[in-house]
Amino acid sequence: MENGHGAAGLMPFGIGHNGGPPLDPGAGWRHFCWKKAHANAWKTPPREIALARLARAEALGISYRDYTAALLDTGVHL
């Protein structure tokens, strides 16, 4: 341990912390909404769209998942 902060430089949790979920209001609802939106974004697209994305990803030399992630993050076709 370096400087008493652990190997990664992070402060350890305080006394009495049980590592449970955050207690801020709405955290559970935000997590539920995020998981639902994530599932909707990554659902399987129609066959024609998936094949077009796959062809474009192969032409760029990247994986289908990387291409789709970039498309979902930026909204721009690479």
Biopython code that builds the backbone (N, CA, C, O; Angstrom):
import numpy as np
from Bio.PDB.StructureBuilder import StructureBuilder

atoms = [
    (1, "MET", "N", (0.842, -1.177, 0.000)),
    (1, "MET", "CA", (0.000, 0.000, 0.000)),
    (1, "MET", "C", (0.881, 1.230, 0.000)),
    (1, "MET", "O", (1.825, 1.350, 0.781)),
    (2, "GLU", "N", (0.554, 2.122, -0.877)),
    (2, "GLU", "CA", (1.337, 3.331, -1.012)),
    (2, "GLU", "C", (0.534, 4.507, -0.484)),
    (2, "GLU", "O", (-0.598, 4.717, -0.919)),
    (3, "ASN", "N", (1.082, 5.269, 0.427)),
    (3, "ASN", "CA", (0.423, 6.433, 1.013)),
    (3, "ASN", "C", (-0.883, 6.076, 1.718)),
    (3, "ASN", "O", (-1.721, 6.951, 1.933)),
    (4, "GLY", "N", (-1.070, 4.821, 2.078)),
    (4, "GLY", "CA", (-2.266, 4.422, 2.805)),
    (4, "GLY", "C", (-3.538, 4.427, 1.980)),
    (4, "GLY", "O", (-4.635, 4.376, 2.537)),
    (5, "HIS", "N", (-3.412, 4.487, 0.657)),
    (5, "HIS", "CA", (-4.591, 4.561, -0.197)),
    (5, "HIS", "C", (-4.842, 3.274, -0.969)),
    (5, "HIS", "O", (-5.708, 3.266, -1.844)),
    (6, "GLY", "N", (-4.156, 2.228, -0.700)),
    (6, "GLY", "CA", (-4.357, 0.976, -1.415)),
    (6, "GLY", "C", (-3.602, 0.950, -2.718)),
    (6, "GLY", "O", (-2.941, 1.923, -3.082)),
    (7, "ALA", "N", (-3.696, -0.159, -3.421)),
    (7, "ALA", "CA", (-2.923, -0.368, -4.635)),
    (7, "ALA", "C", (-3.375, 0.542, -5.767)),
    (7, "ALA", "O", (-2.547, 0.997, -6.555)),
    (8, "ALA", "N", (-4.666, 0.814, -5.863)),
    (8, "ALA", "CA", (-5.176, 1.612, -6.979)),
    (8, "ALA", "C", (-5.239, 3.090, -6.640)),
    (8, "ALA", "O", (-5.670, 3.885, -7.474)),
    (9, "GLY", "N", (-4.824, 3.485, -5.443)),
    (9, "GLY", "CA", (-4.869, 4.883, -5.065)),
    (9, "GLY", "C", (-6.252, 5.324, -4.607)),
    (9, "GLY", "O", (-6.503, 6.524, -4.489)),
    (10, "LEU", "N", (-7.153, 4.383, -4.348)),
    (10, "LEU", "CA", (-8.501, 4.717, -3.921)),
    (10, "LEU", "C", (-8.591, 4.660, -2.405)),
    (10, "LEU", "O", (-7.934, 3.843, -1.760)),
    (11, "MET", "N", (-9.406, 5.530, -1.853)),
    (11, "MET", "CA", (-9.622, 5.514, -0.413)),
    (11, "MET", "C", (-10.524, 4.333, -0.062)),
    (11, "MET", "O", (-11.504, 4.091, -0.767)),
    (12, "PRO", "N", (-10.225, 3.598, 0.996)),
    (12, "PRO", "CA", (-11.096, 2.500, 1.411)),
    (12, "PRO", "C", (-12.397, 3.060, 1.971)),
    (12, "PRO", "O", (-12.449, 4.215, 2.396)),
    (13, "PHE", "N", (-13.447, 2.240, 1.970)),
    (13, "PHE", "CA", (-14.720, 2.658, 2.529)),
    (13, "PHE", "C", (-14.573, 2.895, 4.014)),
    (13, "PHE", "O", (-13.723, 2.283, 4.661)),
    (14, "GLY", "N", (-15.386, 3.770, 4.556)),
    (14, "GLY", "CA", (-15.336, 4.100, 5.970)),
    (14, "GLY", "C", (-15.902, 3.010, 6.855)),
    (14, "GLY", "O", (-16.459, 2.023, 6.373)),
    (15, "ILE", "N", (-15.755, 3.199, 8.138)),
    (15, "ILE", "CA", (-16.263, 2.242, 9.118)),
    (15, "ILE", "C", (-17.782, 2.180, 8.994)),
    (15, "ILE", "O", (-18.457, 3.207, 8.920)),
    (16, "GLY", "N", (-18.302, 0.964, 8.973)),
    (16, "GLY", "CA", (-19.740, 0.767, 8.914)),
    (16, "GLY", "C", (-20.294, 0.670, 7.508)),
    (16, "GLY", "O", (-21.491, 0.436, 7.338)),
    (17, "HIS", "N", (-19.458, 0.843, 6.495)),
    (17, "HIS", "CA", (-19.944, 0.736, 5.115)),
    (17, "HIS", "C", (-20.049, -0.735, 4.761)),
    (17, "HIS", "O", (-19.085, -1.488, 4.895)),
    (18, "ASN", "N", (-21.240, -1.142, 4.304)),
    (18, "ASN", "CA", (-21.438, -2.556, 4.015)),
    (18, "ASN", "C", (-21.379, -2.874, 2.522)),
    (18, "ASN", "O", (-21.646, -4.007, 2.122)),
    (19, "GLY", "N", (-21.034, -1.889, 1.696)),
    (19, "GLY", "CA", (-20.927, -2.133, 0.267)),
    (19, "GLY", "C", (-22.276, -2.283, -0.410)),
    (19, "GLY", "O", (-22.352, -2.789, -1.529)),
    (20, "GLY", "N", (-23.342, -1.852, 0.250)),
    (20, "GLY", "CA", (-24.681, -1.963, -0.313)),
    (20, "GLY", "C", (-24.939, -0.930, -1.400)),
    (20, "GLY", "O", (-24.042, -0.170, -1.766)),
    (21, "PRO", "N", (-26.167, -0.902, -1.916)),
    (21, "PRO", "CA", (-26.502, 0.023, -2.994)),
    (21, "PRO", "C", (-26.496, 1.468, -2.501)),
    (21, "PRO", "O", (-26.593, 1.710, -1.298)),
    (22, "PRO", "N", (-26.383, 2.417, -3.406)),
    (22, "PRO", "CA", (-26.421, 3.827, -2.999)),
    (22, "PRO", "C", (-27.793, 4.159, -2.401)),
    (22, "PRO", "O", (-28.806, 3.582, -2.798)),
    (23, "LEU", "N", (-27.815, 5.063, -1.476)),
    (23, "LEU", "CA", (-29.051, 5.400, -0.794)),
    (23, "LEU", "C", (-29.666, 6.707, -1.301)),
    (23, "LEU", "O", (-30.654, 7.180, -0.739)),
    (24, "ASP", "N", (-29.097, 7.290, -2.349)),
    (24, "ASP", "CA", (-29.670, 8.533, -2.841)),
    (24, "ASP", "C", (-31.038, 8.272, -3.472)),
    (24, "ASP", "O", (-31.242, 7.228, -4.092)),
    (25, "PRO", "N", (-31.973, 9.210, -3.322)),
    (25, "PRO", "CA", (-33.328, 9.018, -3.851)),
    (25, "PRO", "C", (-33.315, 8.826, -5.367)),
    (25, "PRO", "O", (-32.616, 9.544, -6.082)),
    (26, "GLY", "N", (-34.070, 7.878, -5.841)),
    (26, "GLY", "CA", (-34.202, 7.655, -7.270)),
    (26, "GLY", "C", (-33.139, 6.779, -7.889)),
    (26, "GLY", "O", (-33.200, 6.516, -9.090)),
    (27, "ALA", "N", (-32.164, 6.312, -7.120)),
    (27, "ALA", "CA", (-31.083, 5.511, -7.694)),
    (27, "ALA", "C", (-31.617, 4.212, -8.291)),
    (27, "ALA", "O", (-31.174, 3.796, -9.361)),
    (28, "GLY", "N", (-32.550, 3.578, -7.621)),
    (28, "GLY", "CA", (-33.126, 2.337, -8.127)),
    (28, "GLY", "C", (-33.904, 2.557, -9.423)),
    (28, "GLY", "O", (-33.832, 1.748, -10.348)),
    (29, "TRP", "N", (-34.646, 3.658, -9.475)),
    (29, "TRP", "CA", (-35.431, 3.979, -10.680)),
    (29, "TRP", "C", (-34.507, 4.293, -11.848)),
    (29, "TRP", "O", (-34.749, 3.831, -12.963)),
    (30, "ARG", "N", (-33.450, 5.072, -11.614)),
    (30, "ARG", "CA", (-32.496, 5.393, -12.687)),
    (30, "ARG", "C", (-31.829, 4.125, -13.207)),
    (30, "ARG", "O", (-31.631, 3.977, -14.412)),
    (31, "HIS", "N", (-31.484, 3.214, -12.308)),
    (31, "HIS", "CA", (-30.854, 1.961, -12.714)),
    (31, "HIS", "C", (-31.821, 1.140, -13.574)),
    (31, "HIS", "O", (-31.428, 0.581, -14.597)),
    (32, "PHE", "N", (-33.082, 1.072, -13.151)),
    (32, "PHE", "CA", (-34.094, 0.346, -13.921)),
    (32, "PHE", "C", (-34.243, 0.955, -15.312)),
    (32, "PHE", "O", (-34.263, 0.230, -16.307)),
    (33, "CYS", "N", (-34.347, 2.279, -15.387)),
    (33, "CYS", "CA", (-34.505, 2.959, -16.679)),
    (33, "CYS", "C", (-33.290, 2.745, -17.570)),
    (33, "CYS", "O", (-33.436, 2.525, -18.772)),
    (34, "TRP", "N", (-32.081, 2.808, -16.989)),
    (34, "TRP", "CA", (-30.870, 2.613, -17.770)),
    (34, "TRP", "C", (-30.832, 1.207, -18.340)),
    (34, "TRP", "O", (-30.520, 1.025, -19.516)),
    (35, "LYS", "N", (-31.146, 0.211, -17.522)),
    (35, "LYS", "CA", (-31.113, -1.174, -17.999)),
    (35, "LYS", "C", (-32.118, -1.393, -19.123)),
    (35, "LYS", "O", (-31.821, -2.108, -20.081)),
    (36, "LYS", "N", (-33.297, -0.793, -19.025)),
    (36, "LYS", "CA", (-34.324, -0.937, -20.050)),
    (36, "LYS", "C", (-33.876, -0.256, -21.350)),
    (36, "LYS", "O", (-34.037, -0.819, -22.433)),
    (37, "ALA", "N", (-33.317, 0.950, -21.241)),
    (37, "ALA", "CA", (-32.839, 1.664, -22.425)),
    (37, "ALA", "C", (-31.671, 0.913, -23.072)),
    (37, "ALA", "O", (-31.592, 0.831, -24.298)),
    (38, "HIS", "N", (-30.771, 0.369, -22.260)),
    (38, "HIS", "CA", (-29.632, -0.387, -22.781)),
    (38, "HIS", "C", (-30.115, -1.615, -23.545)),
    (38, "HIS", "O", (-29.612, -1.915, -24.627)),
    (39, "ALA", "N", (-31.090, -2.323, -22.982)),
    (39, "ALA", "CA", (-31.628, -3.514, -23.649)),
    (39, "ALA", "C", (-32.299, -3.140, -24.970)),
    (39, "ALA", "O", (-32.155, -3.855, -25.961)),
    (40, "ASN", "N", (-33.032, -2.026, -24.990)),
    (40, "ASN", "CA", (-33.688, -1.593, -26.225)),
    (40, "ASN", "C", (-32.671, -1.180, -27.287)),
    (40, "ASN", "O", (-32.866, -1.451, -28.472)),
    (41, "ALA", "N", (-31.601, -0.533, -26.873)),
    (41, "ALA", "CA", (-30.590, -0.081, -27.834)),
    (41, "ALA", "C", (-29.859, -1.260, -28.464)),
    (41, "ALA", "O", (-29.501, -1.206, -29.641)),
    (42, "TRP", "N", (-29.633, -2.324, -27.697)),
    (42, "TRP", "CA", (-28.870, -3.468, -28.188)),
    (42, "TRP", "C", (-29.737, -4.609, -28.695)),
    (42, "TRP", "O", (-29.216, -5.683, -28.995)),
    (43, "LYS", "N", (-31.062, -4.404, -28.800)),
    (43, "LYS", "CA", (-31.885, -5.494, -29.330)),
    (43, "LYS", "C", (-31.526, -5.737, -30.793)),
    (43, "LYS", "O", (-31.024, -4.843, -31.473)),
    (44, "THR", "N", (-31.781, -6.925, -31.260)),
    (44, "THR", "CA", (-31.398, -7.305, -32.611)),
    (44, "THR", "C", (-32.186, -6.499, -33.639)),
    (44, "THR", "O", (-33.417, -6.511, -33.622)),
    (45, "PRO", "N", (-31.482, -5.792, -34.541)),
    (45, "PRO", "CA", (-32.177, -5.014, -35.566)),
    (45, "PRO", "C", (-32.704, -5.930, -36.668)),
    (45, "PRO", "O", (-32.369, -7.114, -36.701)),
    (46, "PRO", "N", (-33.518, -5.396, -37.563)),
    (46, "PRO", "CA", (-33.963, -6.210, -38.705)),
    (46, "PRO", "C", (-32.762, -6.746, -39.493)),
    (46, "PRO", "O", (-31.677, -6.166, -39.468)),
    (47, "ARG", "N", (-32.977, -7.851, -40.182)),
    (47, "ARG", "CA", (-31.899, -8.555, -40.886)),
    (47, "ARG", "C", (-31.132, -7.646, -41.844)),
    (47, "ARG", "O", (-29.902, -7.683, -41.881)),
    (48, "GLU", "N", (-31.841, -6.838, -42.610)),
    (48, "GLU", "CA", (-31.186, -5.967, -43.599)),
    (48, "GLU", "C", (-30.248, -4.966, -42.930)),
    (48, "GLU", "O", (-29.155, -4.706, -43.433)),
    (49, "ILE", "N", (-30.667, -4.410, -41.811)),
    (49, "ILE", "CA", (-29.835, -3.439, -41.091)),
    (49, "ILE", "C", (-28.614, -4.128, -40.504)),
    (49, "ILE", "O", (-27.503, -3.605, -40.589)),
    (50, "ALA", "N", (-28.812, -5.297, -39.909)),
    (50, "ALA", "CA", (-27.684, -6.035, -39.325)),
    (50, "ALA", "C", (-26.659, -6.396, -40.389)),
    (50, "ALA", "O", (-25.456, -6.278, -40.158)),
    (51, "LEU", "N", (-27.128, -6.838, -41.558)),
    (51, "LEU", "CA", (-26.193, -7.196, -42.633)),
    (51, "LEU", "C", (-25.455, -5.969, -43.159)),
    (51, "LEU", "O", (-24.266, -6.049, -43.467)),
    (52, "ALA", "N", (-26.145, -4.841, -43.263)),
    (52, "ALA", "CA", (-25.488, -3.612, -43.719)),
    (52, "ALA", "C", (-24.424, -3.157, -42.717)),
    (52, "ALA", "O", (-23.329, -2.756, -43.110)),
    (53, "ARG", "N", (-24.749, -3.221, -41.432)),
    (53, "ARG", "CA", (-23.775, -2.852, -40.394)),
    (53, "ARG", "C", (-22.578, -3.800, -40.412)),
    (53, "ARG", "O", (-21.434, -3.365, -40.278)),
    (54, "LEU", "N", (-22.842, -5.084, -40.576)),
    (54, "LEU", "CA", (-21.767, -6.071, -40.617)),
    (54, "LEU", "C", (-20.842, -5.816, -41.806)),
    (54, "LEU", "O", (-19.621, -5.864, -41.663)),
    (55, "ALA", "N", (-21.418, -5.547, -42.980)),
    (55, "ALA", "CA", (-20.606, -5.276, -44.172)),
    (55, "ALA", "C", (-19.756, -4.021, -43.970)),
    (55, "ALA", "O", (-18.580, -4.007, -44.332)),
    (56, "ARG", "N", (-20.343, -2.967, -43.393)),
    (56, "ARG", "CA", (-19.598, -1.722, -43.161)),
    (56, "ARG", "C", (-18.487, -1.943, -42.130)),
    (56, "ARG", "O", (-17.380, -1.428, -42.287)),
    (57, "ALA", "N", (-18.786, -2.713, -41.073)),
    (57, "ALA", "CA", (-17.777, -2.988, -40.053)),
    (57, "ALA", "C", (-16.617, -3.778, -40.633)),
    (57, "ALA", "O", (-15.460, -3.489, -40.327)),
    (58, "GLU", "N", (-16.910, -4.780, -41.471)),
    (58, "GLU", "CA", (-15.843, -5.564, -42.097)),
    (58, "GLU", "C", (-15.008, -4.704, -43.031)),
    (58, "GLU", "O", (-13.791, -4.869, -43.105)),
    (59, "ALA", "N", (-15.658, -3.778, -43.752)),
    (59, "ALA", "CA", (-14.922, -2.887, -44.651)),
    (59, "ALA", "C", (-13.977, -1.976, -43.870)),
    (59, "ALA", "O", (-12.907, -1.613, -44.358)),
    (60, "LEU", "N", (-14.387, -1.607, -42.644)),
    (60, "LEU", "CA", (-13.547, -0.749, -41.802)),
    (60, "LEU", "C", (-12.527, -1.536, -40.991)),
    (60, "LEU", "O", (-11.620, -0.956, -40.393)),
    (61, "GLY", "N", (-12.675, -2.858, -40.971)),
    (61, "GLY", "CA", (-11.737, -3.694, -40.226)),
    (61, "GLY", "C", (-12.010, -3.728, -38.732)),
    (61, "GLY", "O", (-11.094, -3.967, -37.945)),
    (62, "ILE", "N", (-13.255, -3.493, -38.326)),
    (62, "ILE", "CA", (-13.611, -3.555, -36.911)),
    (62, "ILE", "C", (-14.748, -4.561, -36.737)),
    (62, "ILE", "O", (-15.345, -5.017, -37.712)),
    (63, "SER", "N", (-15.032, -4.896, -35.492)),
    (63, "SER", "CA", (-16.091, -5.873, -35.227)),
    (63, "SER", "C", (-17.464, -5.215, -35.349)),
    (63, "SER", "O", (-17.603, -3.995, -35.262)),
    (64, "TYR", "N", (-18.468, -6.059, -35.553)),
    (64, "TYR", "CA", (-19.848, -5.578, -35.631)),
    (64, "TYR", "C", (-20.225, -4.852, -34.344)),
    (64, "TYR", "O", (-20.861, -3.799, -34.377)),
    (65, "ARG", "N", (-19.822, -5.430, -33.203)),
    (65, "ARG", "CA", (-20.167, -4.823, -31.916)),
    (65, "ARG", "C", (-19.514, -3.451, -31.755)),
    (65, "ARG", "O", (-20.159, -2.520, -31.273)),
    (66, "ASP", "N", (-18.253, -3.309, -32.146)),
    (66, "ASP", "CA", (-17.577, -2.014, -32.058)),
    (66, "ASP", "C", (-18.241, -0.984, -32.979)),
    (66, "ASP", "O", (-18.423, 0.174, -32.601)),
    (67, "TYR", "N", (-18.597, -1.421, -34.186)),
    (67, "TYR", "CA", (-19.252, -0.512, -35.132)),
    (67, "TYR", "C", (-20.604, -0.063, -34.580)),
    (67, "TYR", "O", (-20.933, 1.122, -34.624)),
    (68, "THR", "N", (-21.387, -1.012, -34.060)),
    (68, "THR", "CA", (-22.698, -0.678, -33.532)),
    (68, "THR", "C", (-22.584, 0.220, -32.310)),
    (68, "THR", "O", (-23.388, 1.135, -32.136)),
    (69, "ALA", "N", (-21.588, -0.033, -31.457)),
    (69, "ALA", "CA", (-21.389, 0.810, -30.277)),
    (69, "ALA", "C", (-21.064, 2.241, -30.686)),
    (69, "ALA", "O", (-21.586, 3.186, -30.095)),
    (70, "ALA", "N", (-20.214, 2.411, -31.683)),
    (70, "ALA", "CA", (-19.884, 3.750, -32.162)),
    (70, "ALA", "C", (-21.112, 4.425, -32.750)),
    (70, "ALA", "O", (-21.323, 5.619, -32.542)),
    (71, "LEU", "N", (-21.919, 3.676, -33.477)),
    (71, "LEU", "CA", (-23.129, 4.214, -34.068)),
    (71, "LEU", "C", (-24.115, 4.640, -32.986)),
    (71, "LEU", "O", (-24.715, 5.710, -33.087)),
    (72, "LEU", "N", (-24.289, 3.822, -31.957)),
    (72, "LEU", "CA", (-25.199, 4.165, -30.871)),
    (72, "LEU", "C", (-24.678, 5.338, -30.044)),
    (72, "LEU", "O", (-25.466, 6.159, -29.574)),
    (73, "ASP", "N", (-23.359, 5.428, -29.859)),
    (73, "ASP", "CA", (-22.784, 6.513, -29.064)),
    (73, "ASP", "C", (-22.862, 7.858, -29.779)),
    (73, "ASP", "O", (-23.184, 8.873, -29.160)),
    (74, "THR", "N", (-22.570, 7.869, -31.076)),
    (74, "THR", "CA", (-22.453, 9.137, -31.779)),
    (74, "THR", "C", (-23.614, 9.428, -32.718)),
    (74, "THR", "O", (-23.893, 10.588, -33.023)),
    (75, "GLY", "N", (-24.295, 8.377, -33.180)),
    (75, "GLY", "CA", (-25.378, 8.574, -34.138)),
    (75, "GLY", "C", (-24.846, 8.787, -35.549)),
    (75, "GLY", "O", (-25.601, 9.143, -36.454)),
    (76, "VAL", "N", (-23.544, 8.568, -35.738)),
    (76, "VAL", "CA", (-22.903, 8.791, -37.032)),
    (76, "VAL", "C", (-22.417, 7.461, -37.596)),
    (76, "VAL", "O", (-21.790, 6.673, -36.888)),
    (77, "HIS", "N", (-22.704, 7.216, -38.858)),
    (77, "HIS", "CA", (-22.184, 6.028, -39.517)),
    (77, "HIS", "C", (-20.725, 6.276, -39.846)),
    (77, "HIS", "O", (-20.401, 7.263, -40.506)),
    (78, "LEU", "N", (-19.835, 5.395, -39.396)),
    (78, "LEU", "CA", (-18.393, 5.573, -39.621)),
    (78, "LEU", "C", (-18.041, 5.399, -41.074)),
    (78, "LEU", "O", (-16.872, 5.513, -41.444)),
]
sb = StructureBuilder()
sb.init_structure("model")
sb.init_model(0)
sb.init_chain("A")
sb.init_seg("    ")
for serial, (resi, resn, name, xyz) in enumerate(atoms, 1):
    if name == "N":
        sb.init_residue(resn, " ", resi, " ")
    sb.init_atom(name, np.array(xyz, "f"), 0.0, 1.0, " ", f" {name:<3s}", serial, name[0])
structure = sb.get_structure()
